């Protein structure tokens, strides 16, 4: 106990009143709990089974999260691969359509060129034919003219 001579009567009265209250507050829960060894408290070993269970749950949770991340990355990679494949397919189809259009356009141009060449050849043949016919006609005209002149000469000489 404290020395009452040093403390005032008022302070002693306060201390005397506080003792029973503090003993009631602090003694009740400790008395209900089983005694804990000091070594266990220092080591932090209260209930090893519950800590190990918690540790196991945390490891499983971390493993599940890691597996989910791996699966997510795998699926993202697959999606990326599929998108690239679709893009390549689209580009190939577009290139094939472009090539087909160019082939058709080239075929049309070639057909026009061939038709134009055939038309020009026909016109040249017609022109040649007209010239040949003109030559034949001129020869025939010359022959007729000669025959006509010979008849005139013959008639004149007969008269």
CNS distance restraints for C-alpha pairs under 8 A (distance, minus, plus):
assign (resid   3 and name CA) (resid   7 and name CA) 6.92 0.50 0.50
assign (resid   4 and name CA) (resid   8 and name CA) 7.00 0.50 0.50
assign (resid   4 and name CA) (resid   9 and name CA) 7.45 0.50 0.50
assign (resid   4 and name CA) (resid  12 and name CA) 6.67 0.50 0.50
assign (resid   7 and name CA) (resid  11 and name CA) 6.08 0.50 0.50
assign (resid   7 and name CA) (resid  12 and name CA) 6.45 0.50 0.50
assign (resid   8 and name CA) (resid  12 and name CA) 6.30 0.50 0.50
assign (resid   9 and name CA) (resid  13 and name CA) 6.18 0.50 0.50
assign (resid  10 and name CA) (resid  14 and name CA) 6.39 0.50 0.50
assign (resid  11 and name CA) (resid  15 and name CA) 6.24 0.50 0.50
assign (resid  12 and name CA) (resid  16 and name CA) 6.04 0.50 0.50
assign (resid  13 and name CA) (resid  17 and name CA) 6.26 0.50 0.50
assign (resid  14 and name CA) (resid  18 and name CA) 6.12 0.50 0.50
assign (resid  15 and name CA) (resid  19 and name CA) 6.29 0.50 0.50
assign (resid  16 and name CA) (resid  20 and name CA) 7.62 0.50 0.50
assign (resid  17 and name CA) (resid  21 and name CA) 7.12 0.50 0.50
assign (resid  18 and name CA) (resid  22 and name CA) 6.09 0.50 0.50
assign (resid  19 and name CA) (resid  23 and name CA) 6.13 0.50 0.50
assign (resid  20 and name CA) (resid  24 and name CA) 6.13 0.50 0.50
assign (resid  21 and name CA) (resid  25 and name CA) 6.19 0.50 0.50
assign (resid  22 and name CA) (resid  26 and name CA) 5.99 0.50 0.50
assign (resid  23 and name CA) (resid  27 and name CA) 5.47 0.50 0.50
assign (resid  24 and name CA) (resid  28 and name CA) 6.14 0.50 0.50
assign (resid  25 and name CA) (resid  29 and name CA) 7.94 0.50 0.50
assign (resid  26 and name CA) (resid  30 and name CA) 6.96 0.50 0.50
assign (resid  27 and name CA) (resid  31 and name CA) 5.95 0.50 0.50
assign (resid  28 and name CA) (resid  32 and name CA) 6.52 0.50 0.50
assign (resid  29 and name CA) (resid  33 and name CA) 6.48 0.50 0.50
assign (resid  30 and name CA) (resid  34 and name CA) 7.82 0.50 0.50
assign (resid  36 and name CA) (resid  40 and name CA) 7.10 0.50 0.50
assign (resid  36 and name CA) (resid  41 and name CA) 7.23 0.50 0.50
assign (resid  37 and name CA) (resid  41 and name CA) 6.57 0.50 0.50
assign (resid  38 and name CA) (resid  42 and name CA) 6.22 0.50 0.50
assign (resid  39 and name CA) (resid  43 and name CA) 6.10 0.50 0.50
assign (resid  40 and name CA) (resid  44 and name CA) 5.85 0.50 0.50
assign (resid  40 and name CA) (resid  45 and name CA) 5.05 0.50 0.50
assign (resid  40 and name CA) (resid  46 and name CA) 6.58 0.50 0.50
assign (resid  41 and name CA) (resid  45 and name CA) 6.26 0.50 0.50
assign (resid  41 and name CA) (resid  46 and name CA) 6.93 0.50 0.50
assign (resid  47 and name CA) (resid  51 and name CA) 6.59 0.50 0.50
assign (resid  48 and name CA) (resid  52 and name CA) 5.98 0.50 0.50
assign (resid  49 and name CA) (resid  53 and name CA) 5.99 0.50 0.50
assign (resid  50 and name CA) (resid  54 and name CA) 6.10 0.50 0.50
assign (resid  51 and name CA) (resid  55 and name CA) 6.00 0.50 0.50
assign (resid  52 and name CA) (resid  56 and name CA) 5.99 0.50 0.50
assign (resid  53 and name CA) (resid  57 and name CA) 6.16 0.50 0.50
assign (resid  54 and name CA) (resid  58 and name CA) 6.12 0.50 0.50
assign (resid  55 and name CA) (resid  59 and name CA) 6.15 0.50 0.50
assign (resid  56 and name CA) (resid  60 and name CA) 6.14 0.50 0.50
assign (resid  57 and name CA) (resid  61 and name CA) 6.00 0.50 0.50
assign (resid  58 and name CA) (resid  62 and name CA) 6.03 0.50 0.50
assign (resid  59 and name CA) (resid  63 and name CA) 5.99 0.50 0.50
assign (resid  60 and name CA) (resid  64 and name CA) 6.03 0.50 0.50
assign (resid  61 and name CA) (resid  65 and name CA) 6.17 0.50 0.50
assign (resid  62 and name CA) (resid  66 and name CA) 6.05 0.50 0.50
assign (resid  63 and name CA) (resid  67 and name CA) 6.05 0.50 0.50
assign (resid  64 and name CA) (resid  68 and name CA) 6.05 0.50 0.50
assign (resid  65 and name CA) (resid  69 and name CA) 6.18 0.50 0.50
assign (resid  66 and name CA) (resid  70 and name CA) 6.19 0.50 0.50
assign (resid  67 and name CA) (resid  71 and name CA) 6.07 0.50 0.50
assign (resid  68 and name CA) (resid  72 and name CA) 6.00 0.50 0.50
assign (resid  69 and name CA) (resid  73 and name CA) 6.12 0.50 0.50
assign (resid  70 and name CA) (resid  74 and name CA) 6.10 0.50 0.50
assign (resid  71 and name CA) (resid  75 and name CA) 6.10 0.50 0.50
assign (resid  72 and name CA) (resid  76 and name CA) 6.05 0.50 0.50
assign (resid  73 and name CA) (resid  77 and name CA) 6.06 0.50 0.50
assign (resid  74 and name CA) (resid  78 and name CA) 6.23 0.50 0.50
assign (resid  75 and name CA) (resid  79 and name CA) 6.07 0.50 0.50
assign (resid  76 and name CA) (resid  80 and name CA) 6.08 0.50 0.50
assign (resid  77 and name CA) (resid  81 and name CA) 6.10 0.50 0.50
assign (resid  78 and name CA) (resid  82 and name CA) 6.10 0.50 0.50
assign (resid  79 and name CA) (resid  83 and name CA) 6.08 0.50 0.50
assign (resid  80 and name CA) (resid  84 and name CA) 6.20 0.50 0.50
assign (resid  81 and name CA) (resid  85 and name CA) 6.18 0.50 0.50
assign (resid  82 and name CA) (resid  86 and name CA) 6.14 0.50 0.50
assign (resid  83 and name CA) (resid  87 and name CA) 6.10 0.50 0.50
assign (resid  84 and name CA) (resid  88 and name CA) 6.14 0.50 0.50
assign (resid  85 and name CA) (resid  89 and name CA) 6.15 0.50 0.50
assign (resid  86 and name CA) (resid  90 and name CA) 6.06 0.50 0.50
assign (resid  87 and name CA) (resid  91 and name CA) 6.15 0.50 0.50
assign (resid  88 and name CA) (resid  92 and name CA) 6.11 0.50 0.50
assign (resid  89 and name CA) (resid  93 and name CA) 6.14 0.50 0.50
assign (resid  90 and name CA) (resid  94 and name CA) 6.09 0.50 0.50
assign (resid  91 and name CA) (resid  95 and name CA) 6.05 0.50 0.50
assign (resid  92 and name CA) (resid  96 and name CA) 6.09 0.50 0.50
assign (resid  93 and name CA) (resid  97 and name CA) 6.18 0.50 0.50
assign (resid  94 and name CA) (resid  98 and name CA) 6.15 0.50 0.50
assign (resid  95 and name CA) (resid  99 and name CA) 6.04 0.50 0.50
assign (resid  96 and name CA) (resid 100 and name CA) 6.05 0.50 0.50
assign (resid  97 and name CA) (resid 101 and name CA) 6.13 0.50 0.50
assign (resid  98 and name CA) (resid 102 and name CA) 6.20 0.50 0.50
assign (resid  99 and name CA) (resid 103 and name CA) 6.12 0.50 0.50
assign (resid 100 and name CA) (resid 104 and name CA) 6.18 0.50 0.50
assign (resid 101 and name CA) (resid 105 and name CA) 6.04 0.50 0.50
assign (resid 102 and name CA) (resid 106 and name CA) 5.94 0.50 0.50
assign (resid 103 and name CA) (resid 107 and name CA) 6.02 0.50 0.50
assign (resid 104 and name CA) (resid 108 and name CA) 6.18 0.50 0.50
assign (resid 105 and name CA) (resid 109 and name CA) 6.22 0.50 0.50
assign (resid 106 and name CA) (resid 110 and name CA) 6.05 0.50 0.50
assign (resid 107 and name CA) (resid 111 and name CA) 6.06 0.50 0.50
assign (resid 108 and name CA) (resid 112 and name CA) 6.17 0.50 0.50
assign (resid 109 and name CA) (resid 113 and name CA) 6.10 0.50 0.50
assign (resid 110 and name CA) (resid 114 and name CA) 6.03 0.50 0.50
assign (resid 111 and name CA) (resid 115 and name CA) 6.05 0.50 0.50
assign (resid 112 and name CA) (resid 116 and name CA) 6.02 0.50 0.50
assign (resid 113 and name CA) (resid 117 and name CA) 6.09 0.50 0.50
assign (resid 114 and name CA) (resid 118 and name CA) 6.08 0.50 0.50
assign (resid 115 and name CA) (resid 119 and name CA) 6.07 0.50 0.50
assign (resid 116 and name CA) (resid 120 and name CA) 6.11 0.50 0.50
assign (resid 117 and name CA) (resid 121 and name CA) 6.06 0.50 0.50
assign (resid 118 and name CA) (resid 122 and name CA) 6.07 0.50 0.50
assign (resid 119 and name CA) (resid 123 and name CA) 6.13 0.50 0.50
assign (resid 120 and name CA) (resid 124 and name CA) 6.10 0.50 0.50
assign (resid 121 and name CA) (resid 125 and name CA) 6.14 0.50 0.50
assign (resid 122 and name CA) (resid 126 and name CA) 6.04 0.50 0.50
assign (resid 123 and name CA) (resid 127 and name CA) 6.03 0.50 0.50
assign (resid 124 and name CA) (resid 128 and name CA) 6.04 0.50 0.50
assign (resid 125 and name CA) (resid 129 and name CA) 5.94 0.50 0.50
assign (resid 126 and name CA) (resid 130 and name CA) 6.07 0.50 0.50
assign (resid 127 and name CA) (resid 131 and name CA) 6.15 0.50 0.50
assign (resid 128 and name CA) (resid 132 and name CA) 6.01 0.50 0.50
assign (resid 129 and name CA) (resid 133 and name CA) 5.82 0.50 0.50
assign (resid 130 and name CA) (resid 134 and name CA) 5.72 0.50 0.50
assign (resid 131 and name CA) (resid 135 and name CA) 6.00 0.50 0.50
assign (resid 132 and name CA) (resid 136 and name CA) 6.10 0.50 0.50
assign (resid 133 and name CA) (resid 137 and name CA) 5.88 0.50 0.50
assign (resid 134 and name CA) (resid 138 and name CA) 5.93 0.50 0.50
assign (resid 135 and name CA) (resid 139 and name CA) 6.06 0.50 0.50
assign (resid 136 and name CA) (resid 140 and name CA) 5.95 0.50 0.50
assign (resid 137 and name CA) (resid 141 and name CA) 5.77 0.50 0.50
assign (resid 138 and name CA) (resid 142 and name CA) 5.91 0.50 0.50
assign (resid 139 and name CA) (resid 143 and name CA) 6.01 0.50 0.50
assign (resid 140 and name CA) (resid 144 and name CA) 5.99 0.50 0.50
assign (resid 141 and name CA) (resid 145 and name CA) 5.85 0.50 0.50
assign (resid 142 and name CA) (resid 146 and name CA) 5.95 0.50 0.50
assign (resid 143 and name CA) (resid 147 and name CA) 6.04 0.50 0.50
assign (resid 144 and name CA) (resid 148 and name CA) 5.88 0.50 0.50
assign (resid 145 and name CA) (resid 149 and name CA) 5.97 0.50 0.50
assign (resid 146 and name CA) (resid 150 and name CA) 5.93 0.50 0.50
assign (resid 147 and name CA) (resid 151 and name CA) 6.11 0.50 0.50
assign (resid 148 and name CA) (resid 152 and name CA) 6.16 0.50 0.50
assign (resid 149 and name CA) (resid 153 and name CA) 6.00 0.50 0.50
assign (resid 150 and name CA) (resid 154 and name CA) 5.91 0.50 0.50
assign (resid 151 and name CA) (resid 155 and name CA) 5.93 0.50 0.50
assign (resid 152 and name CA) (resid 156 and name CA) 5.94 0.50 0.50
assign (resid 153 and name CA) (resid 157 and name CA) 5.94 0.50 0.50
assign (resid 154 and name CA) (resid 158 and name CA) 6.03 0.50 0.50
assign (resid 155 and name CA) (resid 159 and name CA) 6.20 0.50 0.50
